[in-house]
Amino acid sequence: MTSYRQPFWKYIAAVAFCLPLFLAGCSDSSELENHWRDYLTRLARVLDREASTSPQDAFLHFPRPRDMAITFADSNIDLLDFLRMRQCALRETIAERNSILGRHGDASAKLIFDLRFLSEAETCIDILHSEGKASLAATLREAVNLKQRELPNRLFAAGIAGAEFREFWQAPPDLRSYHPDRGDDPSAAALARWNHWQHQWLAGNWQHDKDEMLSTLGKIRLGDGGALLKAQILNIRELNAAADIIDQRVSGRPLCLQASPTPAAQQFRNVLSTYFISQVQRQASLINNHQFGVQSEITAIENELFAAMAANGLTIPIAYLDWKKQRDDLLIESTQAQRQHVKLAGALLAQCGLSPGGNNEN
């Protein structure tokens, strides 16, 4: 009888031992959420306070394509003009652009056609002049001027307002796959490359590599911009909760009656050191580094592009400007919330004659 029971009980013991590990591996929470849960639980316990209920997180949704749609002027080069440009490489570009695929291509495909048009047009104008076709050369010059004027709009539609950037900013279902510590966001280098190209194109250098452009946009598509925003929204919510707990002790019953540490004050400092500084703040620093890496490139792209649009009398869609302001305000708020938390924690430690990282006891 015993010989049958022993393996069974060993099996039960093994399941009991492995179950917590299994559940931890299948947790619905990210590392960042777990760090915050640990910190807030211990903070509330040591300060004997509870945080007020926080509202549900609201994510920033990228504007709909129809809210950022831009109308482009039609070229005044008609079919007869087109047939008269037999010696120009531009003739093939116009033919492809006027094909069914060309007319119904996405914003990036149309940008590529415009860059081809601009890069080939000057040579074609020279050829037309040499053939005595001054009128057609003048018509082509007007089309070139129009393309140059509208190029910032094409860059807007294919770049920061395009499908790839939309997916870059799309929020993931959760943060379990967001790991800013790895530094492997494929969009970081791709954004810098797009920023460099945009600067060249706006400056009149229209050389480009179609395959490289599409590959770069594809890498931007895979970026973690949405996860970054989601993480900062979480940080703001939890920082406000932590600040509420600490503020209740700063403005309410003192943690220390005199400027000397009590056991509770020492525990509070240990919680700050072990769970906030070593875990939460460390990960927040990695998120901030990721934010700086991608946001600096995106801001540079936006600023130069918006300046070019304004210089050419082009209107920036208000839906994008509204979303951009909400995004930037959110990122500023996350920085302010971190500073406010540190300030409040320092005030409570000072009440007890302590500093965040010191070992001073009075």
N, C-alpha and C positions, 0 to 999 in steps of 0.2 A: 504493500500500500504506500509506504513511504517513498519508494522509488518512482511512483507516478506523481506524487505531490511536489517533490523537490523541483523538477524542471518547470512545473506550472508556476510555482511561487517565484522561481528565478525569472520567469518570463514577465510576471506581474511587476516584480521589482525593477526589471529593465525598462518596462514601459513607463513606470512611475518616474524613473530617473531621466529618461529621454523626453518625456512629454513637455516639460518646461522649455527644453532646448528647441523642440519641434515648434512649439507655439511661438517662441521668440523669432524663429526663422521665418514664420509665416505671418508675422505681425503686420497689421495694416498701417502702422505708423512708421514714419521716416526717422532717421537718426536725429535730425533736428527736432522733430516733435517729441521724441523720447527724452532728449536733453532738456527741453523746456518743461516737460511733465515732471521730471526728476527735480529740477530746480524749484519750480513753483510749489510743489508738494512740500519740500523741505523748508522753503521760505515761509510758507503759511504756518507750518508747524512750529518753527522756532520763534516766529514773531507773534504767534497766537492770533492770527488775523486771517480773514478770507477775502479774496479778491471779488469785486463786484462782477456780475455776469456781463460778458463781452458780447456785442452783436455778432451775428454771423458774418464771416469774411465775404466781401464782395470783390470779385475779380474785375479787372479792366478788360473790356472786350474791344478788340481791334475794330475800327469802323468797317461797315459793309462796303463792298466794292462800288455799289451804286451811289453811295454817299461820297465817294471820292472820284467819281467819273469825270473825265475831262474831255471836252470836245476839241478836235483838231481840224484845222482848215484843210481843204482839198487842194492838191497841186493843180496848177493851171497848164500842165503839159498834157495835151490831148493825144489821141492815137496817131494822128497824122504827124505831129511833132516827133513822137516816139519813133516812127518808121524812118524819119530823116536822120536819126542818130546812129547810122549803121556802123560807123567806125569807133564808136565809144563802148568801153566796157560797161558803162552806166546803163546801156540799152538792156543788157541781160538782167541787171539789178531791178530795173523798172518792170521788166516782164515778170520776174518772180514776185515782185511786190503786188502786181496787179492780178496775179493768179488767185484761184480760189483759196489755196493754202495761205498765200501771203495776206489776202484780205481778212482772213479769219484767224490769223495767228494771235498768240497772246501778246501781252505788253512787251515782254523781253524780245520776242521775235520781231516785232515792229521797231523796237529800238535798234536791233542789229541791222535791219534794212535801212534805217535812217543814217546810221553810222557808215554803212557801205555807200549810200547815196552821197553823203558829204565828202567822203574820202576819194570818190571817183569823179565828182562833178567838175573840179577845177581842170583836170586834164581834158575832160570832154568839152568844156567851154573853149579851151585853147584850140582843140581840133575843129570845132564849129567855126571859130573865127578864121582859121586857116582855109576852110572850105567856102568862105564867103557867106556863111549862114549867121549873120550878125543878129537878125531878129530872133532866131531860135536860141542863140547864145544868151541874149538878153532875157528871154523867157526862162531859160534854165537858171540864170543868175537870180531872178526873182524867186524861183523855187528854192534855191540854195539859201537865200536870205530868210525865207519862211521857215525852212527846216532848222536853221541855226537859232532863230527866235524861239521856236517851239521845242528845241532839244531839252531844255530843263523840264518841260512837262513830260516828255517821253521818259526822261530819267526818273522822274517822280513816279510815273505809272509802273515802270519796270522794276524800280528799286524799292524805296521805303514803303510804297503803297502797294507793291506787287504781292503775288501769291506766296513767294518764298519768304518775304519778311512777315507776312501774315502768319505763316506756320512757325516762324521763329518766335513770335510773341504769343503763340497759342499755349494756354495753360495745360499741363499734364494732369491726368486724373489725381495723382498724388505726387509726393516728393521722394518716394523711395528710390527712384532711379537718378535723382539729382545729387551729384557728387562734385561740388566745386573744388574739393581738395585734390582731385586728380588732374585738373587743368587740361582736360581733353575736349573742351567745347570746340567742335570743328569750325564754328562760325567766327572765332576770334581772328584768325589769320585771313579768312575770307572777307570779313568786313573791312579789314585794313586794305586788302587788295581792291575791293570795290570802291573804297574811298579814293585810292590812288588813281584808278581809272576814271572815275567821275571828274576828278580835278583836271586830268588831261583832256577829256572830252569837252568840258566847259571852256577850257583854254584854247580850243581849236585844233587839238591833236586828236583826230578821229580814228587812228589806227586801233585795231581790236582783233581779238581771236575769238571767233564765235564759240568754239568748243570750250575754251577756257572760261568765257563769260558764263555759259550755261552750267559748267562744273562748279564755278564759284557760287552762283546763285543756289545751286543744289546743296552746297555745304552750309550756306546761310540758313537754308530751310531746316537743317538738322540741329540748329543751335538751341541753346537753353534759355532764351530770353523769357519765355513764359514761366519756366520753372524759377528763374531769378525773381520775377515779380511776385510769384506765389509765395516764395520763401520770405521775401521782405514783408509781404502782407501778414504772414504768420508771425514774423519777428515783431512787427508793430503791435499786433494784438497781444502777444505774450509780454512784451516790454511794458505795455500799458497796464496789464494785470499785475505784473511785479511791482510797478511803480505805485499802484493803488494799495497794495499790501504794505509796502514800506512807508508810504505817506501816512497811513493810518497810525503807525507808531511814532513817526516824526511829529505829527500834529496832535496826537492823542496822548495816551499814557506813556511816559518816557520808558525807554528800554533800560536806561540807567539813571538813577536819581542824582548821581554825581558823575563827574568826568573821570570815572574809573570803571574798568570793565567788569561785568558780571559774567557768570557762566553762560547765560543766554546770549550776551553780547559776543562772547568768544565763539559760541556755536554759530551765530549769525555770520561772523567773519569767515568761519570755516566753510559755511554753505556758499558764501560769495566766492571764496577762493577755489573750492573743489568743483562746484556745480555751475557757477556762472562764468568765472574767468577761464577755467581750464576746459570747460565743455562748450557752453553756449557762446561765450564771447570768442572763443577760438574759431568756432564754425562760422559765426557772424563775420569775422575778419576775412575768412576765405570767400564768403558770399560777396562781401564788399569788394574784394580784389577782382572777382569775376565781374561784378557790376562795373567797376572802373574800366576793365579791359574792353568790354563790348560797348558800354555807354559812351566812352570817349570817341570811339570810331563812329557810332551812330549820330552823335551830336555834331561831329565834324561834317558828316554827309548832309545832315539836315541843314546846318547853318549855311554852308556854301550853296546848296541847292536852292534854298529859300531866297538867298540874296540874288541868285541868278534869275529866279522867277520874277522877283520884284523888279529887277533891272530891265526885264523884257516886258513889263506890264502884264504878267501872267498872274492869275489868281490862285492862291494856295487853298485847297478845299478846307473849309472850316471844320469839318468832321475830324480831319487829321490833326489840325491844330488843337482842338479840344482834347482829343485823346492824348496827344503829346504833353499837354499841360498836366493832365491827370497823372500820367506816367511819371513826369518829372517831380510833381508834388509828392507823389508816393515815395519816391526814392529819397527826397529831402526829408520827409517825415520819418523815415526809418533811421536816418542819421540823427535827427533831433531826439527821437525816442531813446536811442542808445545813450546819448549824452545826458538826457534827463534821468534815466535810471541810475547811471553812475553818480550823478550829482546827489540824488536822494539817498543812495546807499552810503555815500561819503558823509552826508549830513548826519545820518543815524549812527555811523561809527564814531564821528567826532563827538557826538553826545556822550559817548562812553569812553572818550580818550583814546580811541583806536584809529588806525589808518588801514586802508584796504589790504596792503601787502606787508605791513609792519608787524613786529612782535612786541610793540610797546605795551607795557602794563604799568599803570600808575598806582 
